[in-house]
Amino acid sequence: MFRKVYRALAIFAVAATASGLLASGADARIGGGLSSGSRGTRTFSPPPATSTIPSAGPMQRTTAQPNVASPRPSFAPSPAGGFFGRSGIWGGLAAGFLGAGLFGLMFGHGFAGGLGGGLMSFLGLIVQLGLIALVAMLVWRWFQRRNVPAFASPSYRDGPHTGPIGLTGLGGGSGYGSGAPAQRSDDVGITGTDYDAFERLLGDVQAAYSNEDINALRARATPEMVSYFSEDLAQNASRGVVNRVTDSKLLQGDLAEAWREGGSDYATVAMRFSINDTMVDRASGKVVEGGPQEVSELWTFRRTSGGPWILSAIQQTH
């Protein structure tokens, strides 16, 4: 009985190990198939949808810290509670009428006497209270409407750009035009030169990663991204394989958003590209797994003080 249980557990362990190896191979491309890096203060906010990539997954590896949003001010009720405990116009009116009644009691005219005396005075008081309440309600609603913030519709630059690979490149193609969601924004003013730089970095970063050239990666990516690349390359070396990424070609791309933070510019670009992504045995040079495929990812680029763009994040789709 125990031998059968032990054998079943052993088979399960071997199967789990094999499935883990297969999963690691399936996510072998640059970045490990994970959403990695930082997008400044927008790291934990999903990029706007584009025709190239409708939605993106959350960051799985990042050194950024979540922004703690300041709570909206709340107007807590007065500790006294009740109608007379309210601040503002209602509390003032209630306190005034109560004071008038007490004044009448103190001078021998009775509570109602302090308010004018007699039944007619009391009925008149009721009418006056109703009119005051109506005016107060209208004034209150007017102030509420004035305090509601106005949400202006965002604007974005959305002009077609013909890059080095024509209408299918960055800023062109079916994913760039009137079908783009209105949430996209460009506070930087991305030009054709910037699109060319993004496309060039797409190929240069993949070539440097394929060649395991850390110095070349340092010149084209943030220190955070280089640390993730170094970790992935070390894991490949421990498995005795090297990740070769060749034949990179951009098929479609469009800008999700571009913004400024301090002295840095950020641009998140949705890109669909083809690559030949393989795992090669280091000793024999034989292809272990992988092959040609199409990939859709969001790449975020950053530049500081007008310097060159570098890779700051790679984000996967849902």
N, C-alpha and C positions, 0 to 999 in steps of 0.2 A: 504494500500500500504506500509506504513512505517513498519507495523507489520511484513509483509512478508519479507521485507528486513532485519529487525532486527533478525528474526528467522533464515534466511539463514546465516547471519553473525555468529550467535551463533553456528549453526551446523558446520560451517567451523572452528571456533575456537576450538571446541571440537575435531574435526577430526585432526586438526594440532597438538593439544596437545597429542592425542593418538599416532599419528605417531611418534612424538618426543620421547615418552616413549619407543615405540617399537625399534626405532633406537638406543637409548641408551642401550637397552637390547641386541641388536645384536652386539654391540661393547663392551660387558661387560668383556671380558677376560683381563688378565693382560696387563697393558699399555693402556687400554681403546680402543684398536683397532687403536691407533694413532701411527705415527712414532715419537718417542720421544728420547731425549738424545743428546749426542755429540760424534762426531768421530774426535775430534781434528781439525786440519786444513782441514780435508776432510769431514767435516759435511755437506757441501753444494754440495759435489761432489758425484754423484751416485756410489755405489760400482760396481766393474766389474761383469758382468753376469756370472752365473754358471749354471750348468745343473739343480740344485735344484731350483734356483730362477733366471729366465732370466733378470728381471728388478725390481727395487725398487722404491718406491715413495719418494718424498722429505720429509725432516723433518718438522713436524707440531708443535712440541713443543721442543724448544732448547734454551739454554742460550748462545750458541756460536754466535759470530758475523761474518757476511760474510767477507771473505778476499777480500780486494780491490786490484785487480791485478794492478801492475805497467804498465802503458801504454808503448807500444813498442816505441822506439825512432823513430821519423819521421824526414825526411830530408826536411825541408821547403825551398822553393825557396828563392833566394836572394830578398830583398825588391826592388832592382833596376829592376828586371824582365828582360825579353828579352834575346837574345842570349849572349850579352856582360855582362849581369848581372850574368851569371852562374859561379859557382865556379868550380875549378878543371881544367882538361886539356883543355876543350873547351873554358872556359873563358880566360885561359892563352894564347892560340893560337890566339883567336880573338883580345885580347888586344895587342899582339905582332905585328900582321899584321897591325892593326890600327895605332899603334905607328910608324911603318915603313913608312906608307903612309903620316902621318902628318910630319914626319921628312923630307920626300921629298918635301912636299909643303913648308915648312919653308925655305929650301935652294934652291928654284927655280926650282926644277926638276919635279914638279907636283906630284900628288898623286901616279900615277903608277910608276913614276920615282923613288920614294922612295922604291918601291918594286922590282926594277931591271931595269925599263925602257923598252919601246918598246913593240910591240905586242907579239913578241916571248917570251919575259920575262914574259908577262902576262899569255900567254898560259902555259908556264912552271910552273908558279905559281899555276895555276889551277890544273895541274897534281900533283904538290907537295901537294897541299891541299887535293886532293883526296886520295893520298897515306897516308898522315898523318891521315886523317879521318878513313881510313880502319884500320890502325895500332891501332889507339886510340879505335876503336870499339872492336877489338879483345882483347886488353888489358882490356877494361872495362868488357867484358863478362868473362874474366878469373878471374878478381877480384870478380865479382858477384858469380861465382861458388865456389870460396874459402870461401865466407862469408855465404853461405847457411849451416845451421846447419845439422849435420848428426843425424838421428834418429835411435838409436840402438834398436833392438827388445828386449823387456823386457824378463827377465827370471823369472821362478817361480819354486818353489819346488812342485812337483806333484807326490809324491810317495804314493802308497796305504798304508793305515794303518788299521790294524784289531783291532778295539776297543773291549770293553767289550760286545758289542752286534753284533760283527761279521761284515760282509761285508756291512751291511746296516747302520753302524754307521758313525761317523765323519771320514772323510778321506777315506772312502770306498764307496761301492755301485756304481750304474751306473752313479752317478753324479760326480765321481772323477776319472779322467783318461785322455785318449787321447782326449775325446770330450770337454774338458774344454777350454774356450776362452783363447787366448794368453795374454789378458790384465791382468790376475791375477798375483799377485806378492807376494813374501814372503821375506821381508828384515829382518825378525826376526829369522827365522829358527824354525817354529812350529814343535813340536815333538808329539809323541804319548801321552806323559804325558800331554801336553797342551790340546790335543783333549779330553782326559779323564776329565780334569778340566772343559772344556766347557760343556760337556754333564752333568756333575755333577751339575754345576751351573744352567743349564736349569731346572732341577728338584727342586733344593734347592730354587731358587728364586720363582718359582711358588708355592711351599709348604709354604714358608714364607708369600707370598701374600695372599694365601688362609686362613692362620691362622691369618692374620692381625697382624703379628709379625714385628713391625717396627725395633726393635733391630736386628733381624735376617736379615732384608733387608739391614740395614746399614752395616752389615759385608760383604755383597755380591754384593752391588751396589754402584755407585757413589752417592754423596749427591744430585746431580741433579735428578737422577732417583728415589731416595727415596722420593724427594719432589713431583714428579708426582704420585708415588704410594700412598703417603699419601693423596693427593688430590682426587684420584679416590676412595680410601677407605672411605674418609669422605662423598663423594657423595652417595656411597652405603649405608652408615649408615643413611643418611638423608632420603633415600627411604625405610629404614627398611628392607634391604636385605644384604646378605653377599655373596660374589663371591667365590664359592668353585671350586678350580681347582685341580683335582686329576687324577691319572692313567696316568701321563706324560710318554711318551715313544718316544724316538728318532727313526725315521724311516729312514731318509737319511740326510746327511749333508756334506758340503764341504767348504773349505776355499775360500773366495773371495779375500781377501788381508790382509797382515800383514805388519806393518811398524813401524818405530821409530820416536818419536818426543821428543827431549831433553832427559830427563831421563825416559820417559814412552814408553811402547810398546803397540801397538794396534793390534787387530785381529778382522776382520769382518767375520762372519761365516754364511753361508746360511743353514737353518735347516728346515726340514719338520718333524713334530712330531704329535702324537695323544694325546688328552687330553679329560677328561670328565669335561666340563666347564658348571657350572650351577649357577643360582641365587637362593638362598635359603632364604625364609622368616625368619627373626630373631626370631620372636615370636613363630611360629608354627614349624619351621624346614622343612616346605614343599617346594619342588622344584617349583619355580615360572616359570622358563624358562631355556632353554639351554639343553645340553646333550653332548654325545660323538661327537667329530669332529676331523678333521685333519687341521692343521695350518701350513702355510709356512711363516717364518719370517727371517729377518737378524738380528742377535744379534752381537753387537760389545762389545768386552771385552778389558779391560785396566789393565795393571800392572805397578807399579812404582818401580824403583830401585830393580828389581828382586823379588818383593813381589808377593803375590797371585793375580790371575786374579779376576777382579770384573766386573760386568755388567755396561757398559757405554751408551748403546743405544739399542733400539728395533725399527727396521724399517720394515714397511709393504710393500707388493708387490703392483704393479699397479693393 
